[in-house]
C-alpha cells in the first residue's frame, strides 16, 4: 500500500511530501475525513515568511494570538488534537519568492511530522502543484 491510502492507514510515515495528483478536493476531503483525519488547505498565494505563517495558522485554525514566527508555529503544531493533513496547493510561490524562509518553515513542519506520540497525533503536509526542485520525497 502506498500513497495517500497508505498514509491514512498508517503504512506510510507522516512527513512533508510532494504530491502529484489530480484528485478533486471533494474526493480528498472524503478520503481524509473518512479515515478519521482532519484536512486543512492552503490555496491562497502566500510568498513571504509572514504570509505563509499566517496562511498556515488560518488553515489549521490557530488562535488569534498566534505569533507568526517559527517558535509559535512549532508550539501551535504541537497542540493539534487530531491527525491532520495540510494540503498546500500554492507552496511553489513561497519557495520561489523566499527559498530560505520556505526551507525554515518546511523544516518545522517536518520536525512536527516526525513527532508522533499518544499526545501528538500524526501530521502530514502535502505539497501539490508546481514548484522548484526540493529534497522532499514524493507521496506515490
Rosetta blueprint (number, residue, H / E / L):
1 X L
2 X L
3 X H
4 X H
5 X H
6 X H
7 X H
8 X H
9 X L
10 X L
11 X L
12 X L
13 X L
14 X L
15 X L
16 X E
17 X E
18 X E
19 X L
20 X L
21 X L
22 X L
23 X L
24 X L
25 X H
26 X H
27 X H
28 X H
29 X H
30 X H
31 X H
32 X H
33 X H
34 X H
35 X L
36 X L
37 X L
38 X E
39 X E
40 X E
41 X E
42 X E
43 X L
44 X L
45 X L
46 X L
47 X L
48 X L
49 X H
50 X H
51 X H
52 X H
53 X H
54 X H
55 X H
56 X H
57 X H
58 X H
59 X H
60 X H
61 X L
62 X L
63 X L
64 X L
65 X L
66 X L
67 X L
68 X L
69 X L
70 X H
71 X H
72 X H
73 X H
74 X H
75 X H
76 X H
77 X H
78 X H
79 X L
80 X L
81 X L
82 X L
83 X L
84 X E
85 X E
86 X E
87 X E
88 X E
89 X L
90 X L
91 X H
92 X H
93 X H
94 X H
95 X H
96 X H
97 X H
98 X L
99 X H
100 X H
101 X H
102 X H
103 X H
104 X H
105 X H
106 X H
107 X H
108 X H
109 X H
110 X H
111 X H
112 X H
113 X H
114 X H
115 X L
116 X L
117 X E
118 X L
119 X L
120 X E
121 X L
122 X L
123 X E
124 X E
125 X E
126 X E
127 X E
128 X L
129 X L
130 X L
131 X L
132 X L
133 X L
134 X L
135 X L
136 X L
137 X L
138 X E
139 X L
140 X L
